[in-house]
Amino acid sequence: MATKPHAGKVKPRKKSKRERRMKIAIFIMIIAMFLSSITTGLVMFL
């Protein structure tokens, strides 16, 4: 049986700039939603 030299070792793919930018944008959106919900809750008490 012949084995392939790179059979078990899969090189992790480097993330592109576009993927990284999308992830950062989504992260910022989630933080903004969280902060806006907190401030809305604070306004309810005033």
C-alpha positions in Angstrom: 0.0 0.0 0.0 1.4 3.4 -1.0 0.6 6.3 1.3 0.4 9.9 0.2 2.9 12.1 1.9 0.4 14.8 2.7 -2.6 12.6 3.6 -2.9 13.5 7.3 -1.6 17.0 7.3 -4.0 19.6 6.0 -2.5 23.1 6.0 -4.9 25.5 7.7 -6.1 28.0 5.2 -5.2 31.7 5.9 -8.2 33.9 6.2 -8.6 36.5 3.5 -8.8 40.2 4.3 -12.5 40.2 3.2 -13.4 37.4 5.7 -11.5 39.2 8.5 -13.3 42.5 7.7 -16.7 40.8 7.7 -16.0 39.2 11.0 -15.0 42.5 12.6 -18.0 44.3 11.1 -20.4 41.6 12.5 -18.6 41.9 15.9 -19.1 45.7 15.9 -22.8 45.3 15.0 -23.3 42.9 17.9 -21.7 45.2 20.3 -23.7 48.2 19.0 -27.0 46.2 19.4 -26.0 45.2 22.9 -25.2 48.8 23.9 -28.4 50.1 22.4 -30.5 47.6 24.3 -28.8 48.6 27.5 -29.4 52.3 26.9 -33.0 51.6 26.0 -33.4 49.7 29.3 -31.9 52.6 31.2 -34.2 55.1 29.5 -37.2 53.0 30.6 -36.2 53.7 34.3 -35.9 57.4 33.9 
